[in-house]
Amino acid sequence: MKDALFLLGLGTLITHELYWSYMSIVMKKSTVVFIAFAVIVAGSGWAHHNMSATFDFNQRFTQTGTLTALDWRNPHISLSVDMKSEKGHVKTWLFEGPSPIVFRRRAIGRSDFENSLGKTVTVEASRARDGSLSGLIREITLADGKVVALCPQNC
C-alpha cells in the first residue's frame, strides 16, 4: 500500500494526502492568528507614548499649590494643581504620573490623594517640552506629609 495511513486524533485513519491537506489548513489558520496577535500587540505599543518625547527630564522644577482634581486610572494618573504666581494670579498645572499600580506598590492609594484634594501639595516634576503648564511627576508630597518618590519610573 503506497499511500500510508496516519492515525489522527481519536483513532481516525486518514490518507497521507488528506493529512497534509489538513496540516496546510492548520498552518494557514495559525499564521492568521499570529498576524492578528502581532497587529494587536504592535497597536497597543504604538498607543503608549514615550515619556522622554513629551517631557524634558533635564528641566526639573518644584511647585507648591492646591490639589484640585485627580484622575486615577490606567495607563497614567493625572493631577490638577492650582498655584499662585508671584503676582497672585492662579495658574492650573497638570501633572501626569505612572499607573495606579506603581502607587499601590509604594503603599499609596487613591484615598491618600483624595484626602489631599483642596489641600496643599508639593510636586517635583519634569517640564513638558511644549512649554505648557504640565509636567511628569518625579516626587510628590501629599497634604498629610507622605512623600512619594516615583523614580526610576518617571526619571
N, C-alpha and C positions, 0 to 999 in steps of 0.2 A: 504494500500500500504506500504509494508515493506521497500523498497528502496525509501527513501525520495529524493525528487528532490531539487537541490540547484539552486539558481539564481546566475549566473556568468556573470559579466560584463554587456554587453548591452542587458540584457533581455534573455540571452541564458540559457535554462534549461538543467542541466546535472544530471546524477545519482550520488549517493553517491560514488560509486566505481570509476567512471570517475573523480570525484572531487579530490579524494585522489591520484589518479594516476597523475593528473595534478600538485597537490601540491608537490608530490615527485620529479617531473622533475624540478619544480621551485627551490626547496631546493638544488638539486644537482647542478644546474647552479649557484645559489647564493654561494654555497661552493667553486666551482671552481673559481668564480670571486674573492671571498675573499682571497683564497690562492694565486692567481696571484698577487693581490694587495699587500699582505704581502711580497711576494718574491721581488717585485719591491722596496718597501719601505726599506726592510732589505738590499737589494743590494746597494741602494744609501747611506744608513747609513754606511755600511761597507766600501764604497769607500772613505768616508770623514775621513781623518786621525786625530788622536788625537795629538794636538799640543804639549802637555807635553811629549809625547813619542819621538818627533822629536827634540824639543828644551828644554834646561835646563833653567827654569825660574829663578834659583838662580845664573846663570852666566850672569850677565848683563855687557854690555860694550858699549862704545860710540866711534864712528868713524866719522871722517870728511873726505869727499872726493868729487869727481866729479860724479854727476849722469849721467851715460852713456846710460842706457836703461830702458824702462818702459814697462811692460806688464800689461795692465789694463783690466782684465776680471775675471769673476767668475770661480772658487769659491774663489780665492785669487789673489791679485795683487802681482807682483814681481818687484824688482828694482835691477839694477846692479850699483854698485858704485865703482869707481876706487880710491884706497887710496895708498898714498906713504908711504913706510916704512921709518924707521929712516935712512936707508942706501940709500934711494932714489929709491928703487925698487917699481914698481907699482903692486899692487895686486887687483884683482877684487873680490869684495864681493857681494854675492847675498842675498837680503833681501826679506822676504815674509811678506805680510800684509793681513789684512782681505779683504772681498769682497768690491767692489766699493761702495755698498750701505752704508757701515759704514762711508766712507769718505763723501758721499753726506749728511748724517745726521749731519755732522760737517761743512757743507757749504764749503767743499773742493771737487774740481772736477778734472777730468783728465787734464784739461788745466792748473791747478795750478802745477801739476807735470811736464807737458810738458814744461812749462815756465822755469822750473829748469834744464832741460836737458842741459848738458855741463857746468853747474854751480855748485858751492859748496853747499853741503847739509850736515847736521849733523844727524846721526842716532843713537838712543839709542835702543839696541836690546838685546834679549836673545840668547845666543850662541847655535849653533847646537850641539847636543850630540855626533855626529860622528866626531867632531873636524874640519869639513870642514869650508871654509871661507863663512859661511852663518849664518843668524840669523833671528829671528822673530821680526819685528818692534814693539817697545813699544812706541816710540815717534820719530818724525822726524821734523827737522827744514828745511824748504824749502829755496831756494835761496832768496826769497823776504822777509824772516823773519817770515813767518807763521809757527807756531808751531802746530803740530797735535799730540795730545796725544791719544793713542789707548787703554789705559786701561779702563775698565777691560777686553775687548775682547782678548787682546794679553798679558795678565799678569798672 
